[in-house]
Amino acid sequence: MRVSQLAATAGVPVATVKFYLREGLLHDGQLTSATQAKYDESHVSRLNLIRALVGSAGLSVASARQVLKAIDNPPSSKHELLGAAHHAAASPPSEAVDVTRARELLTGLGWDADTCDEATLSALVGALNALDAADFTLSPEMLRVYATSMMEVAKAEIAGVPTDSAEAAARYVVLGTVLVEPLLLALRRLAQQSASAQRFKQHP
Amino acid sequence: MRVSQLAATAGVPVATVKFYLREGLLHDGQLTSATQAKYDESHVSRLNLIRALVGSAGLSVASARQVLKAIDNPPSSKHELLGAAHHAAASPPSEAVDVTRARELLTGLGWDADTCDEATLSALVGALNALDAADFTLSPEMLRVYATSMMEVAKAEIAGVPTDSAEAAARYVVLGTVLVEPLLLALRRLAQQSASAQRFKQHP
């Protein structure tokens, strides 16, 4: 199909398709003349993937490129794959932080802090510091509730990592990381609304 | 204290303090002459709060203003308060979406979908659609794992809402919504790294 059909099929403007081609997020079509190329189903599904990343997942084009790179060139070890996914999906690095506080917290929870990457440990410290700065320090009990729920989630997710192909595993891990985050946050807010209505017995 | 001392105490540049004053996020000091004002501890703690919101929580100045407004003018009902907090902390509204899918999902989980606001239901639909678009549709079992964990979190959170004053409740709900989100996401990634190391037995 031509670029105009590709755009119509994926439901995006032609200019957007050309932008993704120029940025290297979408692979080139097969040239049929000096100025025309043809595209196939692989381009449609790649476009859908790009739209999901820069649309709802809210990634920048640069982050989307990193995520796609991790899917296209999966490292051989499954555990490294997760690191690559988290790295690709991480927020732009801020200044270096002392991650001792995060390591101690994780060790206290019985987690293996040595297998955790610095960037994510820094994100945890940043979140804890922001709570402290706002005079909203969490109790150890509440922190434990958060950690326990997230470990339940993580165990189910890691148990589901496909082991048949590196590409399938990369797709699962990378998309599971970035696309599930907005889902979890929406579910938490809806659960709060539902639980709040129950506790305060005030239906709108 | 003078504006320069206020800035030094809160650890932000004077220009930033002036910007927050101009934007109405920080309340004015008490005028001591036509061009000078004095500030007190209330300004320091407000500055810390603003920094937490626009810093780690990653809110825009406009969203931070909404959040602060909800804290400053809490609605009388606790349940409305949660709505105001979620509204203030919500991402910029996208186009209207059909939320039937979200309502059905919540009803299937036994949650009270009628007490949930449209904006958050739309966010859930958006997240589900993004997963579908990326060919990463979640199984009903996995969705249930996510929902169950988030309900555990929400119940503990709602149980902790202080009922002594509207201001305290507003602070708890608003800050709990926006400042805990980065914490939860960091904990999920760290839990994944810990669980992945265990499953794939590959320490870096």
Boltz contact constraints between the chains, C-beta under 6 A:
constraints:
  - contact:
      token1: [A, 48]
      token2: [B, 133]
      max_distance: 6.0
  - contact:
      token1: [A, 49]
      token2: [B, 134]
      max_distance: 6.0
  - contact:
      token1: [A, 52]
      token2: [B, 130]
      max_distance: 6.0
  - contact:
      token1: [A, 52]
      token2: [B, 133]
      max_distance: 6.0
  - contact:
      token1: [A, 52]
      token2: [B, 134]
      max_distance: 6.0
  - contact:
      token1: [A, 56]
      token2: [B, 126]
      max_distance: 6.0
  - contact:
      token1: [A, 56]
      token2: [B, 130]
      max_distance: 6.0
  - contact:
      token1: [A, 77]
      token2: [B, 202]
      max_distance: 6.0
  - contact:
      token1: [A, 78]
      token2: [B, 200]
      max_distance: 6.0
  - contact:
      token1: [A, 79]
      token2: [B, 196]
      max_distance: 6.0
  - contact:
      token1: [A, 79]
      token2: [B, 197]
      max_distance: 6.0
  - contact:
      token1: [A, 79]
      token2: [B, 200]
      max_distance: 6.0
  - contact:
      token1: [A, 79]
      token2: [B, 202]
      max_distance: 6.0
  - contact:
      token1: [A, 82]
      token2: [B, 196]
      max_distance: 6.0
  - contact:
      token1: [A, 86]
      token2: [B, 189]
      max_distance: 6.0
  - contact:
      token1: [A, 111]
      token2: [B, 194]
      max_distance: 6.0
  - contact:
      token1: [A, 112]
      token2: [B, 194]
      max_distance: 6.0
  - contact:
      token1: [A, 112]
      token2: [B, 197]
      max_distance: 6.0
  - contact:
      token1: [A, 115]
      token2: [B, 193]
      max_distance: 6.0
  - contact:
      token1: [A, 115]
      token2: [B, 197]
      max_distance: 6.0
  - contact:
      token1: [A, 115]
      token2: [B, 203]
      max_distance: 6.0
  - contact:
      token1: [A, 116]
      token2: [B, 190]
      max_distance: 6.0
  - contact:
      token1: [A, 116]
      token2: [B, 193]
      max_distance: 6.0
  - contact:
      token1: [A, 120]
      token2: [B, 186]
      max_distance: 6.0
  - contact:
      token1: [A, 120]
      token2: [B, 189]
      max_distance: 6.0
  - contact:
      token1: [A, 120]
      token2: [B, 190]
      max_distance: 6.0
  - contact:
      token1: [A, 123]
      token2: [B, 186]
      max_distance: 6.0
  - contact:
      token1: [A, 124]
      token2: [B, 186]
      max_distance: 6.0
  - contact:
      token1: [A, 126]
      token2: [B, 56]
      max_distance: 6.0
  - contact:
      token1: [A, 127]
      token2: [B, 182]
      max_distance: 6.0
  - contact:
      token1: [A, 127]
      token2: [B, 183]
      max_distance: 6.0
  - contact:
      token1: [A, 127]
      token2: [B, 186]
      max_distance: 6.0
  - contact:
      token1: [A, 130]
      token2: [B, 52]
      max_distance: 6.0
  - contact:
      token1: [A, 130]
      token2: [B, 56]
      max_distance: 6.0
  - contact:
      token1: [A, 130]
      token2: [B, 179]
      max_distance: 6.0
  - contact:
      token1: [A, 131]
      token2: [B, 179]
      max_distance: 6.0
  - contact:
      token1: [A, 133]
      token2: [B, 48]
      max_distance: 6.0
  - contact:
      token1: [A, 133]
      token2: [B, 52]
      max_distance: 6.0
  - contact:
      token1: [A, 134]
      token2: [B, 49]
      max_distance: 6.0
  - contact:
      token1: [A, 134]
      token2: [B, 52]
      max_distance: 6.0
  - contact:
      token1: [A, 134]
      token2: [B, 175]
      max_distance: 6.0
  - contact:
      token1: [A, 136]
      token2: [B, 175]
      max_distance: 6.0
  - contact:
      token1: [A, 145]
      token2: [B, 156]
      max_distance: 6.0
  - contact:
      token1: [A, 146]
      token2: [B, 184]
      max_distance: 6.0
  - contact:
      token1: [A, 146]
      token2: [B, 187]
      max_distance: 6.0
  - contact:
      token1: [A, 147]
      token2: [B, 187]
      max_distance: 6.0
  - contact:
      token1: [A, 149]
      token2: [B, 149]
      max_distance: 6.0
  - contact:
      token1: [A, 149]
      token2: [B, 152]
      max_distance: 6.0
  - contact:
      token1: [A, 149]
      token2: [B, 153]
      max_distance: 6.0
  - contact:
      token1: [A, 150]
      token2: [B, 187]
      max_distance: 6.0
  - contact:
      token1: [A, 150]
      token2: [B, 188]
      max_distance: 6.0
  - contact:
      token1: [A, 150]
      token2: [B, 191]
      max_distance: 6.0
  - contact:
      token1: [A, 151]
      token2: [B, 191]
      max_distance: 6.0
  - contact:
      token1: [A, 152]
      token2: [B, 149]
      max_distance: 6.0
  - contact:
      token1: [A, 153]
      token2: [B, 149]
      max_distance: 6.0
  - contact:
      token1: [A, 154]
      token2: [B, 191]
      max_distance: 6.0
  - contact:
      token1: [A, 154]
      token2: [B, 192]
      max_distance: 6.0
  - contact:
      token1: [A, 154]
      token2: [B, 195]
      max_distance: 6.0
  - contact:
      token1: [A, 155]
      token2: [B, 195]
      max_distance: 6.0
  - contact:
      token1: [A, 156]
      token2: [B, 145]
      max_distance: 6.0
  - contact:
      token1: [A, 158]
      token2: [B, 195]
      max_distance: 6.0
  - contact:
      token1: [A, 158]
      token2: [B, 196]
      max_distance: 6.0
  - contact:
      token1: [A, 158]
      token2: [B, 199]
      max_distance: 6.0
  - contact:
      token1: [A, 175]
      token2: [B, 134]
      max_distance: 6.0
  - contact:
      token1: [A, 175]
      token2: [B, 136]
      max_distance: 6.0
  - contact:
      token1: [A, 179]
      token2: [B, 130]
      max_distance: 6.0
  - contact:
      token1: [A, 179]
      token2: [B, 131]
      max_distance: 6.0
  - contact:
      token1: [A, 181]
      token2: [B, 185]
      max_distance: 6.0
  - contact:
      token1: [A, 182]
      token2: [B, 127]
      max_distance: 6.0
  - contact:
      token1: [A, 183]
      token2: [B, 127]
      max_distance: 6.0
  - contact:
      token1: [A, 184]
      token2: [B, 146]
      max_distance: 6.0
  - contact:
      token1: [A, 185]
      token2: [B, 181]
      max_distance: 6.0
  - contact:
      token1: [A, 186]
      token2: [B, 120]
      max_distance: 6.0
  - contact:
      token1: [A, 186]
      token2: [B, 123]
      max_distance: 6.0
  - contact:
      token1: [A, 186]
      token2: [B, 124]
      max_distance: 6.0
  - contact:
      token1: [A, 186]
      token2: [B, 127]
      max_distance: 6.0
  - contact:
      token1: [A, 187]
      token2: [B, 146]
      max_distance: 6.0
  - contact:
      token1: [A, 187]
      token2: [B, 147]
      max_distance: 6.0
  - contact:
      token1: [A, 187]
      token2: [B, 150]
      max_distance: 6.0
  - contact:
      token1: [A, 188]
      token2: [B, 150]
      max_distance: 6.0
  - contact:
      token1: [A, 188]
      token2: [B, 153]
      max_distance: 6.0
  - contact:
      token1: [A, 189]
      token2: [B, 86]
      max_distance: 6.0
  - contact:
      token1: [A, 189]
      token2: [B, 120]
      max_distance: 6.0
  - contact:
      token1: [A, 190]
      token2: [B, 116]
      max_distance: 6.0
  - contact:
      token1: [A, 190]
      token2: [B, 120]
      max_distance: 6.0
  - contact:
      token1: [A, 191]
      token2: [B, 150]
      max_distance: 6.0
  - contact:
      token1: [A, 191]
      token2: [B, 151]
      max_distance: 6.0
  - contact:
      token1: [A, 191]
      token2: [B, 154]
      max_distance: 6.0
  - contact:
      token1: [A, 192]
      token2: [B, 154]
      max_distance: 6.0
  - contact:
      token1: [A, 193]
      token2: [B, 115]
      max_distance: 6.0
  - contact:
      token1: [A, 193]
      token2: [B, 116]
      max_distance: 6.0
  - contact:
      token1: [A, 194]
      token2: [B, 111]
      max_distance: 6.0
  - contact:
      token1: [A, 194]
      token2: [B, 112]
      max_distance: 6.0
  - contact:
      token1: [A, 195]
      token2: [B, 154]
      max_distance: 6.0
  - contact:
      token1: [A, 195]
      token2: [B, 155]
      max_distance: 6.0
  - contact:
      token1: [A, 195]
      token2: [B, 158]
      max_distance: 6.0
  - contact:
      token1: [A, 196]
      token2: [B, 79]
      max_distance: 6.0
  - contact:
      token1: [A, 196]
      token2: [B, 82]
      max_distance: 6.0
  - contact:
      token1: [A, 196]
      token2: [B, 158]
      max_distance: 6.0
  - contact:
      token1: [A, 197]
      token2: [B, 79]
      max_distance: 6.0
  - contact:
      token1: [A, 197]
      token2: [B, 112]
      max_distance: 6.0
  - contact:
      token1: [A, 197]
      token2: [B, 115]
      max_distance: 6.0
  - contact:
      token1: [A, 199]
      token2: [B, 158]
      max_distance: 6.0
  - contact:
      token1: [A, 200]
      token2: [B, 78]
      max_distance: 6.0
  - contact:
      token1: [A, 200]
      token2: [B, 79]
      max_distance: 6.0
  - contact:
      token1: [A, 202]
      token2: [B, 77]
      max_distance: 6.0
  - contact:
      token1: [A, 202]
      token2: [B, 79]
      max_distance: 6.0
  - contact:
      token1: [A, 203]
      token2: [B, 115]
      max_distance: 6.0
